[in-house]
Amino acid sequence: MALGDAAPAAAAAPAPSASASTTASASAGGTAAPFQDALGAEHAAVYGYGVVGARVTDDGQRTAARTALAAHQARRDAWQRLLSGAGATPDPAAAGYQLPFLVTDAASAGRLAAHLETRLSSVYADLVAAVPTPQRPLAADALRESALRARQWGAAPTAFPGLPDTPAGAGTPTP
C-alpha cells in the first residue's frame, strides 16, 4: 500500500472521543466507508511519522514529529472507536506502506511529513463532504489540523486545503 493514496493515505490531531450520539449516527447515516478511509489514512500517517522521526535531526523537528505522531495515533484510535460503536469492524493497518519517495535525511523526512499532511487534508475534505451535519465538526477539525501541520512542515499554502486547485477561469460561467 502506498503512502499518499487517496483512501489509505496519511494524518490529523487528537480527536474528541466519539460520543454515543455520534456513533449512532455513523451507522444510521451509512457513513462507515468514509470513516474507514480516514482510518486508513491515519494508519498510513502513523507509519509515515515513524519514518520521519527516524530521519529528523533537529530538536524542533523531532518534537514536531513526536507531536504529530501522537496526534495521528489519537485520531486513529478515535476513528476505530467510532466505527466499532457504530457496529462496523475497523480496518486494520497494512503490514507496511510504500513511501512516495526515498527518505534519507532530515530534509526528505520533512517533505514526507508535508506530503502525509497534505494527503490527509484531501481525505478529510472528502470526509467533511460525506458525513451528516452532526459529524462534520469532527471531520472539519481533522481537516484544519492536518492543513496546519502541512504548512508547519513546509507545504505550499492553498486557498481551500484538501481540495484541488482549479485553473484560473475554471468554473466561472460564460456569458
N, C-alpha and C positions, 0 to 999 in steps of 0.2 A: 504494500500500500504506500503511495507516495504522500509525503507531507505536502500540504497545499492543495490537495484535491478538494473539490467543492464540498463534498459531504464529509468524509473523514479527513479533515484538514488540520486546523490549529487554533485558539485562545481567548480569555477574559479574566475577570477578577472574582473575589468571593461573592457568592450569590446569597441572597436571603434564603433561609430554609423554605422549602416548599410547604405551603400550608395545605390543610385538608381541602379547602375550597379550591385552591389552585390545582391540586392533583385531581380532584373530581372533575374539574372542567377539562383537564387534559384528555381524559378518556371520553368524556361526553362530546367534546368538540372534535374528536378524531385527529388530534394533533400529535400523536406519538411519533410519526415519521420525522417531522421537523425537529423534534427534540432528540430523536436518535441521531440525526445529522449533527446537531450541536454537540451531543455527547461524543460522537466520533471525532469531531474537530478538537474537542478538549483532550481526548486520549492522545491524539497526534501532537498537540501542543505540549503536553506533559513529557512526551518522548523527546520532542524537539528541544525543550528547555534543558533536558539532561545533556544534550549535545552542546548547547550554548554555554551552560555552566562549566563544562569541561574545558572550554576554549578561551573564555574571557580571563583577562589577567588583572585588569584594573579593579580596585576595591569597589568603586561606584557601580561598575558594570556587574560585578559579582553580586552585589546587593540587589541590583535591579533584576538580575536573573533569578535569584532566590525568591524575591517578592513575587515575580511573575509566575514562577513555578508553583508557589503556594496558592496563588490566586486561581490558577488553572486547575489545580487539584481540588480546591474547594468548589469551583464551578462544576467540574466533572461529577463530584460527589452529589451536588445539588440536583443535577440532571438525572443521575441514577435514582435518587430518592423520589423525584417527581415521577419518573417513568414507572418505578416499582409501585408507588402509591396509586397510580392510575391502572394498575393491573398489567402493565407491559413488562417484558423482560429486557432490561438494558443490554445493549450490545456490548460485548467485551472489547477490550483494546486488542489491536493486532499484535502479533508476536514481535513485529518490527515495522519500521517505516523507512521508505526510501527518501533520502534528503534531496531537495530540489537542485542542490549544487554542493560541491566539495567544501567542507568546513574544516579549515586547517589552522586558523589563527583567530585572534580576537576580532579583527575586522570582519571576517566572513561569519563569525558567530553572531555579531551584531546584525549583519544583513539577514541571517536566518531568523533571528528574533523579530525583525521588522517584517519579514515575509510571513511568518506564522501569524502575527497580529493582524496584518493586512488581510490574509485569507480568512481569519476568524471574523473580521469585520464584515466580510461578504456573507459568511454563514449566518451571522447574527442579523444582518439586514434582511436576509431571506426569512429568518425565524420571526422577526417583527411582523413581516407581511403575512405570515402563515398562521399565526396563533390568534385566538379570540382576544377581544379587547381586555379582559381581566388579566391575561398573561403577558400582554405587551410590555408593561413596565419591567418585568424580569428580562425579557429579550432586549429591550432598549438599553437597560443598564449594562448588559453584556456587550452590546454594540459600542456604547460610549467608552467603556473601559478598554476594549480591545483597540479602538481607534486612538485613544490617548496613549496607550502603550506603543502602538505602531509609530506614532510621532516621536515618542521618547527614544525609540531605537533608530530613528533617522528616516522613517518612511516619509515620502512626499505628502504634503497636505492635500486633501481633496475636499471639494465642496460638500459632498454627501458621502461620508465614509461607508464603505461596503457596497456602494452602487457604482457601476461602471461609468466612467466619464463619457459624455456624449460629445460628438464633434460640434463645433460652433454651427448654429443654424439648424441642427437636427431637432426634430420635434416641434419646430415652430411652423405655424400654419402659413400657407402661401395664399396670397390674395387671388 
